[in-house]
């Protein structure tokens, strides 16, 4: 409770400070009235007046454009209401500018009374619109009858144009050449000031719900509007310094309202998008770290499993069959573990550089299956690209089996041997993996389909079931295995 009071006091201090700052020009004129006060000649004043009113009209139309055209995305009924209200303000302000004394006649003769009548109507319409907008929520879903909001200001501006232009004698006189500003005009200004004070108070009560940052520009704008109406209530001619200051106050207030509308309908939604993006980025970062940790732990788990299998095999030192099985299991585990290690260390959590993978797998096979009687060399020709780990693991298991067979059986009496691995993608969207060696090869009558070799069975099963590919073997000297499979059997999931 105490914190809310302190915030309220802080906001009051800002409002009082803004009011004091905005009042300084009026106080200065009052103090140094004899030396500062002036009445401008008509031609230069008309230039200033047209520039000031044109700026106000442009800002008003900008507020309408922002509020109206951003509504389908922002769903902000408050800015939509203000935007349509400012369309009416812009139209009547244009009538006031074109009906000013010294300008070409607007259908009927222009006069100070005519332009002032436009002025009183537009200022009263503005004040009532500001007060009403204080009770319109910022966000309340899509408003299907937004055309109704557009109809009201157009109707008011049309009625104002007809009444002031053609039935001005039926309206109260606001300016008389004999007495200047009439009593009705001065009272009207104070009525407008009273409505603006109510609007300021109403917006003050919006702060707890919508925040100071979303409300302050409107409160500051109403302060300048109040002071603008105050100086317009006391000027003696339409060309004096008070009239000039009133238009400057009006420009500032309209700019502040535009700033508030722009923040509500454009800046704030983008801030929300950026905030959402930051949340999503943090969430994605956390998920990436989690997936990397899973890959890391999977790699460690596979290594532990391999070590446990080796420890278990030591209980059968006299069984070469068990030792062979253990070594082959370790090779297959390493083929899978290497994929997880590359995924963990890389930036891509779903793809593995196939060239690096095959190179490291081949080097591992040479190290762990050393044949001291034969010097082996592996040549690779592999496209430098990334493949999904769903594809890389089957390729690794296939190559692990083929490398093991070549190292163990292809060069029984040779002093050296060559192994070649080629991998590429053809223009038809199929991958080709070709493995060959220049060893003894296979008997010409060897039937790969009905063979009893577990390694060959694994190669065929993985190629046909997991890769949906075609596999071909070459019999006779110089063993060769060629596999082709589609490039779209798996989809990226991470």
N, C-alpha and C positions, 0 to 999 in steps of 0.2 A: 504493500500500500504506500509506504514512504517513498519507494522508488518511483511509483506512478506519479506521485505528487511532484517529485523532483523533476521528472521528465516534463510534466505539465508546466512547471515554472520555467523550465528552460525554453520551451516553445513560446510561452508568453513573452519572455524576454526577447526572443527573435522577432516576434510580431511587433512589439513596442519599438524595437530598434529599427525595423523596416518602416514603420509609420513615421518615426522621427526623421529618418533619412529622407523619406519621400516628401516630408513637410518642409524641409530646409529651403527649397526655392520659394515657397509661399512666404515663409518667415523672412527671407532675405528681401523679397519685394516689399513687404510691409515695413521693414526697418529702413530700407533705403529707397522708399517709394519715390521721393522727389527726384532722385538722380537715376533711377532705373526705369520707372514707368514710361511707356511710349504707346503711341497709336500709329500703326503702320499705314502707309498709303495702300490704296486698293490693289494696284497691279502686283507689287511684290508679295503682298499678303495672299493674294489669290494663288500665286505660284506655290507658296508654303502650304496653304490650305489644301490645294489639290494633291500635292506630294504626300502630305500627312494622311489625307483621306484615302488616297490611292493605296498607300502602304497598309492602312487598316483594312481596306477591302481585300487586298491580296492575302493578308494574313488570315482574314476571316474565311476566304475561300479555301486557303490551305488547311485550316482547321476542319472545314467541311470535308475536304478531300481525304484527309487522314482518317477522320472519324468514320466516314461512309465506306471507303474502299478497303480499309483494314478490318472492318467488322467481321466479315466471314471467317477470318483467321483469329482475331483477338477475342471475339464474343463479348466485347466490352460495351455494355449498353450505355454506360455513363458517357463515354467519348462519342458514341453514336448520337446520343441526345444533344450533347454540346455541338457536335458537328452540324446537325440539321438546324439547330438554333442559329448558328453562325452563318448559315446560308441566308436566312432571313435578315440577319444583321447586315451582311454584305450588300444585299439588294437595297435595303432602306438607306444605308450609308451612301450608296451610289446615288440614290435620289436626292439625299441631302447635299452631296457635292455638286450635282448637276443643277440643283435648284438654288444654289447660292447666289447672292447678289453680285453682279458683275460677270456671271457666266451667261452664255446664250440661253434664252428662255427654254424651259422644259415644258413644252406644249402650251402652258399658260405663263404670263409674265412672272419672272423670278423676283423675289423680294426677301429681305431679312426675316420677315414673318414666315414666309413659305419654308425657307431652309430650316428655321428654328422649329417649326412644327414637325418637320421630318425628324429633326434631332431629338426632340422630346419623346416622340413615339419610339424611335429606335433605342434610346437609352432606357426607357421604361420596359420595352420588350426584352432588352438585354438583362436588366436587373431581375425581372421575373423569371427569365430562363435560367439565370445563375442560381437563384434561390430554389427553383424546382429541381435543378440538376443535383443539388445536394442530397436529395432523397432518392436518386436513381443509383442502384448498386453498380459497382464496377463490372462484375461478372455475374450474369444470371442466365447463361445458356443462350441459344439462338433465338432471336426475336423475329418471328415470321412476318409480323406486320410492320416492318421497318419503313415501308412506304408511307404509312400513316404519319410517322414522325416527319417525313419530308413534306407532307401535304399541309401541315399546320403553318410552318414559317412561310411557305409560298402563298398561302391564303392570307396571312397577316400582311405580308409585303404588298400583295395585290390590292387589298382593301385600303392600305395606307396610301398607296399611289393614287388611287381613284379619289379618295376622300380629300387629300391635301391638294391635289392638282385641280380638281373640278368642283369641289365643295368646300373650299377653304373658309368661306364665310360662315359655314355651320360649325366650325371648330373654334375653340377659344383662341383669342389673339395672344401671341407669345412675344411679339416685338412691335413697338410703335415708334415711329420717328420722333414723336413729341416727347415720350417719357422713357424710351429705350425698352429695357426688359419689363414685361408686365408682371403684375402680382401673380398671375396664374403660372407664368414661366418660372418664377423664383420658387413658388410653392412646389411646383412639379419637380424641380431639381432636388429639393429637400425630401420629397416623397421617394424619389429614386435613391437618394443617399440612404434613407431609412431601410428600403428594401435590400440595398447592397450590404448594409450592416447586418441585417437578418441572414443574408447569404453567407457572410463571413462567419457568423456564429454557427450556422448550420454546418458549414464545412469544418469548423473546429471540432464538432462532435463526430466527424468522420475519421479523425486521426486515430482513435483507439482501434478501429476496425481495419482501416486501409493504410495506416502508417503515415508518418510525417512526410517522408520523401515523396509519396504519391499525392499529397494534399497541399504542400507548402506553396507551390507555384500558383494555385488558385487563390489561396489566402493573400499572398503578396499582390496578385493581380487585383483583387477586390479593394485593397488599400489604395492602389493607384486609381482605380475607378472612382472610389469615394472622393479622393482629392480632386480628381478631374471634374466631377459634378459640382464640387464645392466652388472651384474657381469659375466654372461656367455660371454659377448662381450669383456671382458678384461682379462680373465684368460689366463695363459701362457701354462699350461699343464692340461690334463683332471683329474689330481690327486691333484691339489693344493687347498688352502683354499677357493678361490673364487668359485671353482666348488662345494665344499661342501656347502658353504653359498647359492649358487644358488638353490641347491636342497632343502635346508631347506625353502627358500622363496617359492618354488614351492609347497611344502607340505602345508604350511600355506595358500597359496592362494586357493588351491583346497579344503581345509577344510572350508574356509570361503564361497566358492561358494556352497559347500554341505549344509552348514548352511542356506544360503539364499534359496536354493531350498527346503530344508526340511520345513522351515517356510512357504514358499508360498504354497506348495502342501499338507502339513500335519497339521502343527500348525495352520495356518490361517483358514482353513476350520473348525477345531475343535473349534477355538475361535468363529467363526460365529455360530456354533451349540450351544456353551455355552451361547453366547449372546442371541440367539433365545430362548433357554430354560429359561433364566432369564426373558425375555420379556413375555414368555408364563406363567411362574410361577407368575409374577406380575399380569398378566391379570386374571389368574385363581384365585389368591388371592382376587382380586377385585370382581370377579364374586361370589366367595364364600361369601364374606362379603355382597354383594348385596342380595344373596339368603337368608342368615341368617336374614338380615334386613326385607326381605319380610315375612319370617316366624314369626319374632317378631311382625311385624305390623299386620299380619293376626291374630295372637293370641290376640293382643290388640283390634283389630276391633271386633272379635267375643265376647270378654268380654264386650265391649261397647254395642253391639247389645243385649246381654243378659240383661245388666242393663237397657237398654231402654225398653225392653219388660216388665221387672218387674215394672218399673215406670209407664208404660202405664196400666198395670193390676191393679194398685192401684186406678184407676178411677172407678173400679168395685168391691168394697170391699164385696159386698153381693153375689157375684157370685162364688161359689166353683168350677164350671166347668171351668171358665176362669183361676182361680188360679191353678187348676190341669194342664191345658194345658201349662201355663207359666212354671211351675216346670218341666214338661216333656221337653219343649223346652230348658230349661236351661241345663238339663242333656245331651241332644243331642249336644248342642253347646259345652259343656265341653268335651264330648268325642272327638270332632274334634279339639278343642283348645289345649287339652293336647298333641295331636300329633305334632302340630306346636311348642309347647314349648319344647318338647323333641328334635325335629329336630334342633331348634335354639341353644340349649345348648350342643348338641352332636357334634362329629367330622364328622360323616357321614350325608350328606345333603339329602339323599334319603331313609335311612332306620332307623327304630326305634327298640330299644330292646323290644321285645314283652312281656317278663316277667315283666320288670319294668312298662311298660304301663298298663298291666292288673292289676298289684298290685295297682298302683296309682288310676286307674279308680275304682277299687273295694272299696278302702278306701274312695274315694270321695262319692260313692253311699251310703255307710254306714253313713257317716257324714251328708249328706244333706237330706237323707230319713230316719231319725232316727225313729225307732219304739220302744218307751220306754217300751212297754209291753212285748217285746221279745228280748232276748239277742242273736244276730246273730253272727255266726262265718263263715269265708270264708276260705276254704282250696284250695290251687292252686297247680297244678303239671304241670309246663310249661317249655318247652325247653328253655334254655338260648341262644337265638339267635336273629338275627335282621331280620325284615321283611320290605319290601317296604311300604312306607306310604300309597300307593294305596290300599294295603291289610289291613293295620292296621285300617284305618278309618272305613271300613265296619264292621270289627270285633268289634271295639269299640261301634258302634251304636247298633249292635246286643246285646252285653253284657249289654249295658246301659238299653235296653228295658227289657231284662230278669232279670237283677238285680232289677229293679224297680218293676216288677211284683211279684218277690219273696218277696221283703221287704214289699210290700203293701198287698198282698193277700195270700201268702203261709202259714202264721203262725197266723191265726186270734185269736186263743185261747192258743197257745203254749207259754211257758216261755222261750224257747230257740230254736234255729234252726241252721241248717248247710247248707251251700252252697258250692258246689264243682265246680271248673273250671279246665279242663284238655286241654292241647294243645300239639300236637306232629306231626311229619311227619313220615309217614310209608315208607317202602322200595320201594313202587311203585311211590313215588314222589307226594303224596297227603297229604295235611294238614287235621288234625282232631281236631275239637273244640267240646268238650263235656261240657255241662252245666247241673247241676242237683241240686235239693234241696230235703230235707226230709220233706217237708210240705204236705199240703192236696192234692196237685196234681190237676189233671183235671178229669172230669167225663169220664168214659170209652166210652160213646157214643159221646164225644166231637169231632166235625169235624173241624180240623184246616184249611182245605182248604176253607171252606165256612163261617168261623167265622167272626164276625163283629168287633173284637178287632183291633184297629189301631196298637197297639204294635206288636201283632202276625203277622199282615199283613206286617208290616215293616220288621220284622225278616225274614219272608219267601221271601219277595221281594228282600231284600239285599242279602240274601244267594244265591238265584237262579240267579239273574240278574247281580249283581256286582261281586260276587265271582264265578259264574258259577258252583255252588256246588249243592250237594244233602242235603236235610234237613229231619230229622226224629224226631217226637215227641213221647213221651211215655205217655199214658193216665193212669188214676188211681192214687193211692197215689204215692208220691215221683216223682215229675215232672222231666223230663229229655228231653233235646234237643241236638241232635247230628248233626253236620254239617261236611261234608268232601268236599274239593275242591282242584283243581290242584294248584301246586306251581309255575306255569309258566304263569299265566294269565296276568301278568304285567311285563314290562321290566324296568330296571333301566335307568333313564333319566338324573340324576344329578350326 
